[in-house]
Amino acid sequence: MTSLSGGSDDGGSAKEPGPLACARCGTPANGPQPTWTCSVENGVRQYFCDTCSRRNLRAIEGRLDSAWW
């Protein structure tokens, strides 16, 4: 599939993500954290550390926004 001229496909790369930290407690991530939980709330990606994820597992499974935790 080709893009029309003037389209949004400018060939640029995606933005580099900033330093990763838990959205609940602020714990910084040192490198990739495959066990952390990722949640998209209101179009914003948020990451939660293992501890916060475990403490709020029922709310996460109930699909409650983190503001309700």
PyMOL Python script that loads the backbone (N, CA, C, O; Angstrom):
from pymol import cmd

cmd.read_pdbstr("""\
ATOM      1  N   MET A   1       0.844  -1.162   0.000  1.00  0.00           N
ATOM      2  CA  MET A   1       0.000   0.000   0.000  1.00  0.00           C
ATOM      3  C   MET A   1       0.895   1.232   0.000  1.00  0.00           C
ATOM      4  O   MET A   1       1.904   1.266   0.705  1.00  0.00           O
ATOM      5  N   THR A   2       0.543   2.218  -0.765  1.00  0.00           N
ATOM      6  CA  THR A   2       1.332   3.444  -0.823  1.00  0.00           C
ATOM      7  C   THR A   2       0.587   4.575  -0.130  1.00  0.00           C
ATOM      8  O   THR A   2      -0.639   4.562  -0.027  1.00  0.00           O
ATOM      9  N   SER A   3       1.342   5.541   0.339  1.00  0.00           N
ATOM     10  CA  SER A   3       0.754   6.705   1.001  1.00  0.00           C
ATOM     11  C   SER A   3       0.595   7.828   0.005  1.00  0.00           C
ATOM     12  O   SER A   3       1.399   7.988  -0.913  1.00  0.00           O
ATOM     13  N   LEU A   4      -0.445   8.596   0.199  1.00  0.00           N
ATOM     14  CA  LEU A   4      -0.635   9.774  -0.633  1.00  0.00           C
ATOM     15  C   LEU A   4       0.394  10.820  -0.256  1.00  0.00           C
ATOM     16  O   LEU A   4       0.850  10.871   0.886  1.00  0.00           O
ATOM     17  N   SER A   5       0.764  11.665  -1.227  1.00  0.00           N
ATOM     18  CA  SER A   5       1.725  12.715  -0.914  1.00  0.00           C
ATOM     19  C   SER A   5       1.111  13.663   0.112  1.00  0.00           C
ATOM     20  O   SER A   5      -0.083  13.960   0.066  1.00  0.00           O
ATOM     21  N   GLY A   6       1.943  14.128   1.033  1.00  0.00           N
ATOM     22  CA  GLY A   6       1.457  15.008   2.084  1.00  0.00           C
ATOM     23  C   GLY A   6       0.812  14.249   3.227  1.00  0.00           C
ATOM     24  O   GLY A   6       0.234  14.853   4.131  1.00  0.00           O
ATOM     25  N   GLY A   7       0.907  12.927   3.192  1.00  0.00           N
ATOM     26  CA  GLY A   7       0.310  12.108   4.241  1.00  0.00           C
ATOM     27  C   GLY A   7       1.114  12.167   5.521  1.00  0.00           C
ATOM     28  O   GLY A   7       2.123  12.867   5.609  1.00  0.00           O
ATOM     29  N   SER A   8       0.655  11.424   6.509  1.00  0.00           N
ATOM     30  CA  SER A   8       1.319  11.455   7.810  1.00  0.00           C
ATOM     31  C   SER A   8       2.509  10.504   7.896  1.00  0.00           C
ATOM     32  O   SER A   8       3.209  10.491   8.908  1.00  0.00           O
ATOM     33  N   ASP A   9       2.751   9.714   6.863  1.00  0.00           N
ATOM     34  CA  ASP A   9       3.870   8.774   6.878  1.00  0.00           C
ATOM     35  C   ASP A   9       5.132   9.496   6.433  1.00  0.00           C
ATOM     36  O   ASP A   9       5.459   9.528   5.247  1.00  0.00           O
ATOM     37  N   ASP A  10       5.843  10.078   7.407  1.00  0.00           N
ATOM     38  CA  ASP A  10       7.030  10.859   7.071  1.00  0.00           C
ATOM     39  C   ASP A  10       8.315  10.058   7.173  1.00  0.00           C
ATOM     40  O   ASP A  10       9.402  10.599   6.968  1.00  0.00           O
ATOM     41  N   GLY A  11       8.204   8.783   7.486  1.00  0.00           N
ATOM     42  CA  GLY A  11       9.388   7.941   7.549  1.00  0.00           C
ATOM     43  C   GLY A  11      10.210   8.114   8.805  1.00  0.00           C
ATOM     44  O   GLY A  11      11.256   7.480   8.942  1.00  0.00           O
ATOM     45  N   GLY A  12       9.770   8.953   9.727  1.00  0.00           N
ATOM     46  CA  GLY A  12      10.506   9.165  10.969  1.00  0.00           C
ATOM     47  C   GLY A  12      10.327   7.990  11.915  1.00  0.00           C
ATOM     48  O   GLY A  12       9.387   7.207  11.782  1.00  0.00           O
ATOM     49  N   SER A  13      11.222   7.878  12.852  1.00  0.00           N
ATOM     50  CA  SER A  13      11.116   6.790  13.814  1.00  0.00           C
ATOM     51  C   SER A  13      10.233   7.209  14.984  1.00  0.00           C
ATOM     52  O   SER A  13       9.982   8.396  15.194  1.00  0.00           O
ATOM     53  N   ALA A  14       9.771   6.232  15.729  1.00  0.00           N
ATOM     54  CA  ALA A  14       8.925   6.494  16.893  1.00  0.00           C
ATOM     55  C   ALA A  14       9.741   7.182  17.976  1.00  0.00           C
ATOM     56  O   ALA A  14      10.964   7.050  18.026  1.00  0.00           O
ATOM     57  N   LYS A  15       9.054   7.916  18.840  1.00  0.00           N
ATOM     58  CA  LYS A  15       9.732   8.602  19.932  1.00  0.00           C
ATOM     59  C   LYS A  15      10.322   7.589  20.901  1.00  0.00           C
ATOM     60  O   LYS A  15       9.721   6.551  21.177  1.00  0.00           O
ATOM     61  N   GLU A  16      11.483   7.899  21.404  1.00  0.00           N
ATOM     62  CA  GLU A  16      12.096   7.052  22.406  1.00  0.00           C
ATOM     63  C   GLU A  16      11.363   7.252  23.733  1.00  0.00           C
ATOM     64  O   GLU A  16      11.129   8.392  24.135  1.00  0.00           O
ATOM     65  N   PRO A  17      10.997   6.165  24.422  1.00  0.00           N
ATOM     66  CA  PRO A  17      10.316   6.322  25.698  1.00  0.00           C
ATOM     67  C   PRO A  17      11.253   6.891  26.754  1.00  0.00           C
ATOM     68  O   PRO A  17      12.459   6.645  26.729  1.00  0.00           O
ATOM     69  N   GLY A  18      10.688   7.646  27.673  1.00  0.00           N
ATOM     70  CA  GLY A  18      11.479   8.212  28.762  1.00  0.00           C
ATOM     71  C   GLY A  18      11.817   7.137  29.773  1.00  0.00           C
ATOM     72  O   GLY A  18      11.482   5.970  29.570  1.00  0.00           O
ATOM     73  N   PRO A  19      12.474   7.510  30.860  1.00  0.00           N
ATOM     74  CA  PRO A  19      12.798   6.521  31.886  1.00  0.00           C
ATOM     75  C   PRO A  19      11.513   5.950  32.482  1.00  0.00           C
ATOM     76  O   PRO A  19      10.572   6.684  32.785  1.00  0.00           O
ATOM     77  N   LEU A  20      11.495   4.647  32.642  1.00  0.00           N
ATOM     78  CA  LEU A  20      10.309   3.952  33.121  1.00  0.00           C
ATOM     79  C   LEU A  20      10.252   3.987  34.640  1.00  0.00           C
ATOM     80  O   LEU A  20      11.243   3.704  35.313  1.00  0.00           O
ATOM     81  N   ALA A  21       9.078   4.338  35.182  1.00  0.00           N
ATOM     82  CA  ALA A  21       8.863   4.344  36.622  1.00  0.00           C
ATOM     83  C   ALA A  21       7.435   3.918  36.885  1.00  0.00           C
ATOM     84  O   ALA A  21       6.554   4.132  36.052  1.00  0.00           O
ATOM     85  N   CYS A  22       7.205   3.318  38.034  1.00  0.00           N
ATOM     86  CA  CYS A  22       5.866   2.882  38.418  1.00  0.00           C
ATOM     87  C   CYS A  22       4.960   4.101  38.562  1.00  0.00           C
ATOM     88  O   CYS A  22       5.318   5.071  39.230  1.00  0.00           O
ATOM     89  N   ALA A  23       3.785   4.048  37.931  1.00  0.00           N
ATOM     90  CA  ALA A  23       2.846   5.170  37.979  1.00  0.00           C
ATOM     91  C   ALA A  23       2.192   5.303  39.347  1.00  0.00           C
ATOM     92  O   ALA A  23       1.614   6.346  39.653  1.00  0.00           O
ATOM     93  N   ARG A  24       2.273   4.268  40.171  1.00  0.00           N
ATOM     94  CA  ARG A  24       1.630   4.298  41.489  1.00  0.00           C
ATOM     95  C   ARG A  24       2.603   4.754  42.576  1.00  0.00           C
ATOM     96  O   ARG A  24       2.313   5.698  43.310  1.00  0.00           O
ATOM     97  N   CYS A  25       3.751   4.092  42.681  1.00  0.00           N
ATOM     98  CA  CYS A  25       4.680   4.375  43.786  1.00  0.00           C
ATOM     99  C   CYS A  25       5.941   5.110  43.349  1.00  0.00           C
ATOM    100  O   CYS A  25       6.677   5.627  44.189  1.00  0.00           O
ATOM    101  N   GLY A  26       6.200   5.164  42.034  1.00  0.00           N
ATOM    102  CA  GLY A  26       7.360   5.891  41.537  1.00  0.00           C
ATOM    103  C   GLY A  26       8.652   5.098  41.497  1.00  0.00           C
ATOM    104  O   GLY A  26       9.708   5.663  41.211  1.00  0.00           O
ATOM    105  N   THR A  27       8.596   3.812  41.774  1.00  0.00           N
ATOM    106  CA  THR A  27       9.800   2.976  41.728  1.00  0.00           C
ATOM    107  C   THR A  27      10.396   3.013  40.324  1.00  0.00           C
ATOM    108  O   THR A  27       9.701   2.699  39.358  1.00  0.00           O
ATOM    109  N   PRO A  28      11.668   3.390  40.188  1.00  0.00           N
ATOM    110  CA  PRO A  28      12.276   3.420  38.851  1.00  0.00           C
ATOM    111  C   PRO A  28      12.613   2.012  38.366  1.00  0.00           C
ATOM    112  O   PRO A  28      12.936   1.125  39.156  1.00  0.00           O
ATOM    113  N   ALA A  29      12.531   1.830  37.065  1.00  0.00           N
ATOM    114  CA  ALA A  29      12.880   0.545  36.454  1.00  0.00           C
ATOM    115  C   ALA A  29      14.300   0.637  35.929  1.00  0.00           C
ATOM    116  O   ALA A  29      14.639   1.560  35.189  1.00  0.00           O
ATOM    117  N   ASN A  30      15.104  -0.298  36.304  1.00  0.00           N
ATOM    118  CA  ASN A  30      16.482  -0.366  35.810  1.00  0.00           C
ATOM    119  C   ASN A  30      16.530  -1.369  34.667  1.00  0.00           C
ATOM    120  O   ASN A  30      16.786  -2.555  34.875  1.00  0.00           O
ATOM    121  N   GLY A  31      16.283  -0.881  33.467  1.00  0.00           N
ATOM    122  CA  GLY A  31      16.258  -1.759  32.306  1.00  0.00           C
ATOM    123  C   GLY A  31      14.860  -2.303  32.074  1.00  0.00           C
ATOM    124  O   GLY A  31      13.924  -1.923  32.777  1.00  0.00           O
ATOM    125  N   PRO A  32      14.706  -3.187  31.099  1.00  0.00           N
ATOM    126  CA  PRO A  32      13.400  -3.758  30.785  1.00  0.00           C
ATOM    127  C   PRO A  32      12.815  -4.529  31.971  1.00  0.00           C
ATOM    128  O   PRO A  32      13.532  -5.244  32.671  1.00  0.00           O
ATOM    129  N   GLN A  33      11.533  -4.379  32.182  1.00  0.00           N
ATOM    130  CA  GLN A  33      10.853  -5.051  33.284  1.00  0.00           C
ATOM    131  C   GLN A  33       9.702  -5.897  32.736  1.00  0.00           C
ATOM    132  O   GLN A  33       8.562  -5.435  32.705  1.00  0.00           O
ATOM    133  N   PRO A  34       9.983  -7.127  32.305  1.00  0.00           N
ATOM    134  CA  PRO A  34       8.934  -7.945  31.676  1.00  0.00           C
ATOM    135  C   PRO A  34       7.810  -8.348  32.632  1.00  0.00           C
ATOM    136  O   PRO A  34       6.750  -8.779  32.180  1.00  0.00           O
ATOM    137  N   THR A  35       8.017  -8.219  33.921  1.00  0.00           N
ATOM    138  CA  THR A  35       6.975  -8.631  34.868  1.00  0.00           C
ATOM    139  C   THR A  35       6.095  -7.467  35.318  1.00  0.00           C
ATOM    140  O   THR A  35       5.148  -7.679  36.076  1.00  0.00           O
ATOM    141  N   TRP A  36       6.379  -6.257  34.874  1.00  0.00           N
ATOM    142  CA  TRP A  36       5.554  -5.115  35.242  1.00  0.00           C
ATOM    143  C   TRP A  36       4.249  -5.149  34.457  1.00  0.00           C
ATOM    144  O   TRP A  36       4.178  -5.762  33.392  1.00  0.00           O
ATOM    145  N   THR A  37       3.221  -4.495  34.978  1.00  0.00           N
ATOM    146  CA  THR A  37       1.916  -4.429  34.335  1.00  0.00           C
ATOM    147  C   THR A  37       1.807  -3.123  33.554  1.00  0.00           C
ATOM    148  O   THR A  37       2.180  -2.059  34.047  1.00  0.00           O
ATOM    149  N   CYS A  38       1.297  -3.218  32.343  1.00  0.00           N
ATOM    150  CA  CYS A  38       1.072  -2.037  31.517  1.00  0.00           C
ATOM    151  C   CYS A  38      -0.432  -1.816  31.397  1.00  0.00           C
ATOM    152  O   CYS A  38      -1.178  -2.749  31.099  1.00  0.00           O
ATOM    153  N   SER A  39      -0.872  -0.596  31.624  1.00  0.00           N
ATOM    154  CA  SER A  39      -2.283  -0.244  31.532  1.00  0.00           C
ATOM    155  C   SER A  39      -2.425   0.999  30.671  1.00  0.00           C
ATOM    156  O   SER A  39      -1.642   1.940  30.802  1.00  0.00           O
ATOM    157  N   VAL A  40      -3.421   1.009  29.790  1.00  0.00           N
ATOM    158  CA  VAL A  40      -3.710   2.190  28.989  1.00  0.00           C
ATOM    159  C   VAL A  40      -4.978   2.811  29.551  1.00  0.00           C
ATOM    160  O   VAL A  40      -6.057   2.224  29.474  1.00  0.00           O
ATOM    161  N   GLU A  41      -4.839   4.001  30.115  1.00  0.00           N
ATOM    162  CA  GLU A  41      -5.970   4.701  30.723  1.00  0.00           C
ATOM    163  C   GLU A  41      -6.098   6.070  30.086  1.00  0.00           C
ATOM    164  O   GLU A  41      -5.160   6.867  30.120  1.00  0.00           O
ATOM    165  N   ASN A  42      -7.253   6.345  29.505  1.00  0.00           N
ATOM    166  CA  ASN A  42      -7.506   7.610  28.811  1.00  0.00           C
ATOM    167  C   ASN A  42      -6.453   7.883  27.739  1.00  0.00           C
ATOM    168  O   ASN A  42      -6.033   9.023  27.544  1.00  0.00           O
ATOM    169  N   GLY A  43      -6.034   6.825  27.048  1.00  0.00           N
ATOM    170  CA  GLY A  43      -5.072   6.965  25.963  1.00  0.00           C
ATOM    171  C   GLY A  43      -3.627   7.112  26.402  1.00  0.00           C
ATOM    172  O   GLY A  43      -2.751   7.334  25.566  1.00  0.00           O
ATOM    173  N   VAL A  44      -3.359   6.995  27.695  1.00  0.00           N
ATOM    174  CA  VAL A  44      -2.001   7.151  28.229  1.00  0.00           C
ATOM    175  C   VAL A  44      -1.535   5.809  28.785  1.00  0.00           C
ATOM    176  O   VAL A  44      -2.230   5.176  29.581  1.00  0.00           O
ATOM    177  N   ARG A  45      -0.351   5.388  28.355  1.00  0.00           N
ATOM    178  CA  ARG A  45       0.225   4.144  28.863  1.00  0.00           C
ATOM    179  C   ARG A  45       0.829   4.371  30.235  1.00  0.00           C
ATOM    180  O   ARG A  45       1.602   5.309  30.432  1.00  0.00           O
ATOM    181  N   GLN A  46       0.476   3.505  31.195  1.00  0.00           N
ATOM    182  CA  GLN A  46       1.033   3.579  32.542  1.00  0.00           C
ATOM    183  C   GLN A  46       1.588   2.210  32.907  1.00  0.00           C
ATOM    184  O   GLN A  46       1.016   1.180  32.550  1.00  0.00           O
ATOM    185  N   TYR A  47       2.696   2.212  33.617  1.00  0.00           N
ATOM    186  CA  TYR A  47       3.334   0.973  34.035  1.00  0.00           C
ATOM    187  C   TYR A  47       3.296   0.886  35.555  1.00  0.00           C
ATOM    188  O   TYR A  47       3.472   1.885  36.252  1.00  0.00           O
ATOM    189  N   PHE A  48       3.061  -0.333  36.064  1.00  0.00           N
ATOM    190  CA  PHE A  48       2.993  -0.563  37.498  1.00  0.00           C
ATOM    191  C   PHE A  48       3.958  -1.684  37.872  1.00  0.00           C
ATOM    192  O   PHE A  48       4.031  -2.710  37.196  1.00  0.00           O
ATOM    193  N   CYS A  49       4.695  -1.471  38.959  1.00  0.00           N
ATOM    194  CA  CYS A  49       5.690  -2.453  39.409  1.00  0.00           C
ATOM    195  C   CYS A  49       4.989  -3.705  39.940  1.00  0.00           C
ATOM    196  O   CYS A  49       3.772  -3.717  40.121  1.00  0.00           O
ATOM    197  N   ASP A  50       5.767  -4.748  40.186  1.00  0.00           N
ATOM    198  CA  ASP A  50       5.228  -6.012  40.687  1.00  0.00           C
ATOM    199  C   ASP A  50       4.451  -5.830  41.982  1.00  0.00           C
ATOM    200  O   ASP A  50       3.361  -6.381  42.140  1.00  0.00           O
ATOM    201  N   THR A  51       5.008  -5.062  42.905  1.00  0.00           N
ATOM    202  CA  THR A  51       4.388  -4.876  44.209  1.00  0.00           C
ATOM    203  C   THR A  51       3.032  -4.197  44.083  1.00  0.00           C
ATOM    204  O   THR A  51       2.049  -4.677  44.647  1.00  0.00           O
ATOM    205  N   CYS A  52       2.964  -3.092  43.354  1.00  0.00           N
ATOM    206  CA  CYS A  52       1.696  -2.378  43.181  1.00  0.00           C
ATOM    207  C   CYS A  52       0.687  -3.230  42.415  1.00  0.00           C
ATOM    208  O   CYS A  52      -0.506  -3.202  42.718  1.00  0.00           O
ATOM    209  N   SER A  53       1.155  -3.983  41.429  1.00  0.00           N
ATOM    210  CA  SER A  53       0.267  -4.850  40.662  1.00  0.00           C
ATOM    211  C   SER A  53      -0.343  -5.919  41.551  1.00  0.00           C
ATOM    212  O   SER A  53      -1.540  -6.193  41.461  1.00  0.00           O
ATOM    213  N   ARG A  54       0.464  -6.522  42.407  1.00  0.00           N
ATOM    214  CA  ARG A  54      -0.048  -7.572  43.298  1.00  0.00           C
ATOM    215  C   ARG A  54      -1.031  -7.017  44.320  1.00  0.00           C
ATOM    216  O   ARG A  54      -2.046  -7.647  44.616  1.00  0.00           O
ATOM    217  N   ARG A  55      -0.731  -5.839  44.857  1.00  0.00           N
ATOM    218  CA  ARG A  55      -1.614  -5.232  45.858  1.00  0.00           C
ATOM    219  C   ARG A  55      -2.979  -4.867  45.286  1.00  0.00           C
ATOM    220  O   ARG A  55      -3.971  -4.836  46.014  1.00  0.00           O
ATOM    221  N   ASN A  56      -3.032  -4.592  43.998  1.00  0.00           N
ATOM    222  CA  ASN A  56      -4.261  -4.107  43.381  1.00  0.00           C
ATOM    223  C   ASN A  56      -4.785  -5.043  42.293  1.00  0.00           C
ATOM    224  O   ASN A  56      -5.453  -4.602  41.358  1.00  0.00           O
ATOM    225  N   LEU A  57      -4.480  -6.330  42.417  1.00  0.00           N
ATOM    226  CA  LEU A  57      -4.836  -7.300  41.394  1.00  0.00           C
ATOM    227  C   LEU A  57      -6.333  -7.343  41.110  1.00  0.00           C
ATOM    228  O   LEU A  57      -6.737  -7.395  39.948  1.00  0.00           O
ATOM    229  N   ARG A  58      -7.158  -7.322  42.147  1.00  0.00           N
ATOM    230  CA  ARG A  58      -8.610  -7.383  41.932  1.00  0.00           C
ATOM    231  C   ARG A  58      -9.115  -6.163  41.168  1.00  0.00           C
ATOM    232  O   ARG A  58      -9.974  -6.295  40.296  1.00  0.00           O
ATOM    233  N   ALA A  59      -8.601  -4.992  41.478  1.00  0.00           N
ATOM    234  CA  ALA A  59      -9.006  -3.774  40.773  1.00  0.00           C
ATOM    235  C   ALA A  59      -8.551  -3.821  39.317  1.00  0.00           C
ATOM    236  O   ALA A  59      -9.273  -3.375  38.424  1.00  0.00           O
ATOM    237  N   ILE A  60      -7.361  -4.357  39.076  1.00  0.00           N
ATOM    238  CA  ILE A  60      -6.846  -4.474  37.713  1.00  0.00           C
ATOM    239  C   ILE A  60      -7.712  -5.437  36.916  1.00  0.00           C
ATOM    240  O   ILE A  60      -8.091  -5.138  35.783  1.00  0.00           O
ATOM    241  N   GLU A  61      -8.030  -6.597  37.499  1.00  0.00           N
ATOM    242  CA  GLU A  61      -8.860  -7.576  36.810  1.00  0.00           C
ATOM    243  C   GLU A  61     -10.276  -7.061  36.597  1.00  0.00           C
ATOM    244  O   GLU A  61     -10.932  -7.445  35.628  1.00  0.00           O
ATOM    245  N   GLY A  62     -10.760  -6.196  37.487  1.00  0.00           N
ATOM    246  CA  GLY A  62     -12.073  -5.594  37.338  1.00  0.00           C
ATOM    247  C   GLY A  62     -12.073  -4.415  36.380  1.00  0.00           C
ATOM    248  O   GLY A  62     -13.101  -3.769  36.177  1.00  0.00           O
ATOM    249  N   ARG A  63     -10.900  -4.134  35.787  1.00  0.00           N
ATOM    250  CA  ARG A  63     -10.719  -3.055  34.809  1.00  0.00           C
ATOM    251  C   ARG A  63     -11.034  -1.678  35.385  1.00  0.00           C
ATOM    252  O   ARG A  63     -11.530  -0.804  34.673  1.00  0.00           O
ATOM    253  N   LEU A  64     -10.751  -1.485  36.655  1.00  0.00           N
ATOM    254  CA  LEU A  64     -10.905  -0.169  37.259  1.00  0.00           C
ATOM    255  C   LEU A  64      -9.679   0.674  36.954  1.00  0.00           C
ATOM    256  O   LEU A  64      -8.555   0.173  36.990  1.00  0.00           O
ATOM    257  N   ASP A  65      -9.885   1.947  36.655  1.00  0.00           N
ATOM    258  CA  ASP A  65      -8.757   2.841  36.451  1.00  0.00           C
ATOM    259  C   ASP A  65      -7.961   2.948  37.743  1.00  0.00           C
ATOM    260  O   ASP A  65      -8.509   2.775  38.832  1.00  0.00           O
ATOM    261  N   SER A  66      -6.683   3.229  37.623  1.00  0.00           N
ATOM    262  CA  SER A  66      -5.819   3.292  38.800  1.00  0.00           C
ATOM    263  C   SER A  66      -6.243   4.384  39.773  1.00  0.00           C
ATOM    264  O   SER A  66      -5.859   4.333  40.942  1.00  0.00           O
ATOM    265  N   ALA A  67      -7.015   5.364  39.335  1.00  0.00           N
ATOM    266  CA  ALA A  67      -7.506   6.404  40.241  1.00  0.00           C
ATOM    267  C   ALA A  67      -8.431   5.809  41.301  1.00  0.00           C
ATOM    268  O   ALA A  67      -8.584   6.396  42.372  1.00  0.00           O
ATOM    269  N   TRP A  68      -9.044   4.671  41.035  1.00  0.00           N
ATOM    270  CA  TRP A  68      -9.951   4.022  41.994  1.00  0.00           C
ATOM    271  C   TRP A  68      -9.221   3.137  42.980  1.00  0.00           C
ATOM    272  O   TRP A  68      -9.821   2.710  43.966  1.00  0.00           O
ATOM    273  N   TRP A  69      -7.962   2.845  42.759  1.00  0.00           N
ATOM    274  CA  TRP A  69      -7.218   1.962  43.658  1.00  0.00           C
ATOM    275  C   TRP A  69      -7.002   2.664  44.950  1.00  0.00           C
ATOM    276  O   TRP A  69      -6.392   2.105  45.862  1.00  0.00           O
TER     277      TRP A  69
END
""", "prot")
cmd.dss("prot")
cmd.show_as("cartoon", "prot")
cmd.util.cbc("prot")
cmd.orient("prot")
